[in-house]
Every structure is written in C-alpha cells, then in structure tokens.
C-alpha cells in the first residue's frame, strides 16, 4: 500500500500544511525561520517560500562498510552512520509538506528499476569546538570504486506499508521504520535511496564511512532535507 494523506491523523496533517503556507514575502533570505515539531526529533522549517525538513540524529558509526546514512534507533546502527529516535512516518509526512513527491522504492523483478521520486539535498549540521559546521552528507560517504566521496543525490522513494505478519488486525507496518530511512544500498523498504544500482550483498557493497570527516560517536547532528529544484537535478 502506498503512503497517502489518510495514513496519518488529520490533525497532524492539518498542522503540517497550515504551518507550511507561503508567507508572501518576496525575499526569503530576510523572512523569519519558523520551525514546527512534526513528531519526536522531526521538524518542518519554513522561511518564506522555502521549506525544509530537519531530523535530529546522532553519530552511531564512524568506520567500515555502509548500508546507509540514517536509520531508526535500535535498528541498524552497525551499518548506518547516523541514527534518530523517532518515527520515520513523521519524516515522510514532513517531506510531503515540504513539497517533495514520493516515487517508488527500488524494484529488482522482473528487471532492475532504481528508486524514483523528488531528488533531495541532504545536509548535515553539527558543532565542533563550539563552532557550527555544515557539510553535504555525501562527504561522510566514500565510494570505493570511484575513490572519492559520494556524488549522487538521494531520491524520495517513499518506502511502503505492509501488513503486520504477526497480527493482521494491527496497523500496517511502514517498512522504513525497520531501519532503512536514508540508504546507500538499494533497499526495497527505503524512504530515501540512491537512483543508481547499489548492491546490498556484503561482498558487493561499494560505500564505506569516511572516518576522517565524521565527528565522534554520539555527536548530535541535524539532518537537513531539501527538495532539489527540477531544473537542477542531474
């Protein structure tokens, strides 16, 4: 089942879209930045016409092969750089309010089809020695094949809902909540994935943590998600 507006409480959705209403100010750089909490550790920021999603996370891994960039707490911290304590559905809802359009997660059968959806700029913000540092998320990921940092933007595949295998009377499970929030390896349940082939088998993985660029474990990090305008997509 695809993600739709009826999946979340109407009160939450109403708050999202009211908050995200345009201010009518011509110069967004001078407009006031407004932040609304959508769910635990998930926020929608508006500044004039601009909208962005901010997720409060923390560093959980600094070295080794990677399956992804951001996972849910207590899920896949052994192969993701960042983890957040919250509900991935709130990130999805905030992205919708930020004008992101979900496409489809990766498909492997009958033939490979990469994830699709709005391209998203992912930026990381943290503090070091009382100084605020902001970097592209790609800097924390090394491409073994290319011998340089990741070049691709992520896309909003949107994950999927599946019936609870243990109790059909319970609400459907949003697969990204099992861990795959922002992936590097192609995952069928990913919310954000790369729009290219990126194998998930351990012996075929191509990405690893760029240890020299990643701050100490448990460092708080804000993950900022912004829609890339269509004319700027690669």
C-alpha positions in Angstrom: 0.0 0.0 0.0 1.4 3.4 -1.0 1.8 6.2 1.5 -1.2 8.6 1.4 -2.7 11.5 3.3 -5.1 9.3 5.2 -2.2 7.3 6.7 -1.6 9.9 9.4 -4.1 11.6 11.8 -5.9 14.5 10.1 -4.9 16.8 13.0 -1.2 16.2 12.3 -1.7 16.8 8.5 -3.7 20.0 9.1 -0.9 21.3 11.3 1.7 20.5 8.6 0.0 22.3 5.8 -1.1 25.3 7.8 2.4 25.8 9.0 3.8 25.3 5.5 1.6 28.0 4.0 3.5 30.6 2.0 4.2 33.9 3.8 4.0 36.0 0.7 7.4 37.6 1.4 9.5 38.2 -1.7 12.9 37.9 -0.2 13.2 34.5 1.6 16.7 35.3 3.0 15.1 38.0 5.2 12.0 36.0 6.1 11.7 34.6 9.6 12.6 31.0 10.0 9.7 29.0 11.6 10.1 25.5 12.9 7.2 23.2 13.8 7.7 19.8 15.5 6.0 17.1 13.4 7.0 14.2 15.7 9.7 13.3 18.0 13.0 14.7 16.6 11.4 15.6 13.3 10.7 19.3 12.3 9.3 21.2 9.4 11.1 24.5 8.8 9.7 27.3 6.7 11.3 30.5 5.6 9.1 32.5 3.3 8.5 30.2 0.3 11.3 27.8 1.3 10.6 24.6 3.1 13.0 22.0 4.6 12.8 19.0 6.9 15.2 18.8 9.9 15.8 15.5 11.7 17.7 15.4 15.0 20.0 12.4 14.9 23.4 11.3 16.4 26.6 9.6 15.1 26.4 5.9 15.7 29.1 4.6 13.4 32.4 6.0 12.0 34.1 3.3 10.1 33.5 0.2 7.9 31.2 -0.8 5.1 27.8 1.0 5.0 24.3 0.1 4.1 23.0 3.6 4.6 23.3 7.1 6.1 20.4 7.3 8.6 18.5 4.6 10.4 16.0 4.4 13.2 17.4 3.9 16.7 17.8 0.3 17.8 17.6 -1.0 14.2 20.8 -1.0 12.0 23.3 1.1 13.9 26.0 -1.4 12.9 25.9 -0.3 9.3 24.5 3.2 9.3 26.4 6.4 10.2 23.5 8.2 11.9 20.5 7.1 14.0 17.5 9.0 15.2 15.0 8.3 17.9 11.6 8.8 16.3 9.0 7.6 13.7 10.0 7.5 10.1 6.4 8.2 9.1 6.8 11.7 10.5 9.8 12.3 8.2 7.7 11.2 5.3 4.8 13.5 6.2 7.2 16.4 6.7 8.7 15.8 3.3 5.2 15.9 1.7 4.6 19.3 3.4 8.0 20.4 2.0 6.7 19.7 -1.5 8.7 16.5 -2.0 7.0 14.0 -4.3 7.4 10.3 -3.5 8.1 8.0 -6.4 8.8 4.3 -5.9 11.4 2.2 -4.0 13.8 0.1 -6.0 12.5 -2.9 -7.9 14.5 -6.0 -8.7 12.0 -8.1 -10.6 11.2 -8.6 -13.4 14.1 -6.3 -14.1 16.1 -3.8 -12.1 14.5 -0.3 -11.7 16.1 2.2 -9.4 14.2 4.2 -6.8 12.5 7.3 -8.1 11.0 10.5 -6.6 12.0 14.0 -5.9 15.7 14.5 -5.6 16.7 15.7 -2.2 19.7 17.7 -1.0 20.9 16.2 2.3 23.0 18.4 4.6 24.5 17.7 8.0 24.9 20.3 10.7 26.7 19.8 14.0 29.0 21.6 16.4 32.7 21.1 17.0 34.7 23.1 19.5 31.6 25.3 19.9 31.6 26.1 16.2 28.7 25.2 13.9 29.7 23.1 10.9 27.5 22.4 7.9 28.6 19.8 5.2 27.0 17.9 2.4 26.0 14.4 3.6 28.0 12.9 0.7 31.2 14.0 2.4 30.7 11.3 5.1 30.5 8.5 2.5 33.4 7.2 0.4 32.8 5.4 -2.9 35.3 2.6 -3.1 35.1 2.3 -6.8 35.4 5.9 -7.6 37.9 6.5 -4.8 36.1 9.7 -3.8 33.1 11.0 -1.9 29.6 10.0 -3.0 28.4 12.2 -5.8 24.7 11.3 -6.2 21.7 13.0 -4.6 19.2 10.8 -2.8 15.6 10.4 -4.1 12.3 10.2 -2.2 11.3 6.6 -3.0 8.8 6.7 -0.1 9.1 3.2 1.3 5.9 1.0 1.5 3.3 -0.3 4.0 2.9 -4.0 4.6 0.5 -6.0 6.8 1.8 -6.9 10.2 2.9 -10.5 9.7 2.1 -11.4 13.3 -1.3 -9.8 13.7 -3.4 -8.8 10.7 -5.7 -6.7 12.9 -2.8 -4.3 13.7 -2.0 -1.2 11.6 0.2 -1.8 8.6 4.0 -1.5 9.1 5.9 1.3 7.4 9.0 -0.6 6.2 11.4 2.4 6.7 10.7 2.1 10.4 12.6 -1.2 10.4 15.7 0.9 9.8 16.1 1.9 6.1 15.4 5.7 6.3 18.3 7.1 4.1 20.0 4.2 2.3 23.2 3.7 0.3 22.5 0.1 -0.7 19.3 -0.3 -2.7 16.6 -1.5 -0.2 13.0 -2.3 -1.0 11.8 -0.5 2.1 13.9 2.6 1.8 12.4 6.0 2.3 15.4 7.7 0.6 17.6 5.7 -1.8 20.1 6.3 -4.5 18.8 6.4 -8.1 21.5 4.1 -9.3 22.3 0.4 -8.9 24.0 -0.1 -5.5 24.2 -3.8 -4.4 23.3 -4.7 -0.8 25.2 -8.0 -0.7 28.2 -7.6 1.7 30.8 -8.7 -0.9 29.4 -6.2 -3.5 28.9 -3.1 -1.4 30.7 0.0 -2.7 30.4 2.5 0.1 32.2 3.0 3.4 32.3 5.5 6.1 34.7 8.4 5.5 36.1 8.2 9.0 38.2 11.4 8.9 35.2 13.5 8.1 32.8 12.1 10.7 32.8 13.5 14.2 32.9 11.5 17.4 30.3 8.9 18.2 27.2 10.2 19.9 27.7 13.7 18.4 24.3 15.3 17.9 23.7 16.0 14.2 20.8 17.8 12.4 20.0 16.1 9.1 18.5 18.7 6.8 16.4 17.6 3.8 15.6 20.0 0.9 13.9 19.3 -2.4 16.3 19.9 -5.4 14.5 22.1 -8.0 13.8 20.0 -11.1 16.0 22.2 -13.3 19.0 21.5 -11.1 18.6 17.7 -10.9 21.4 15.7 -12.5 
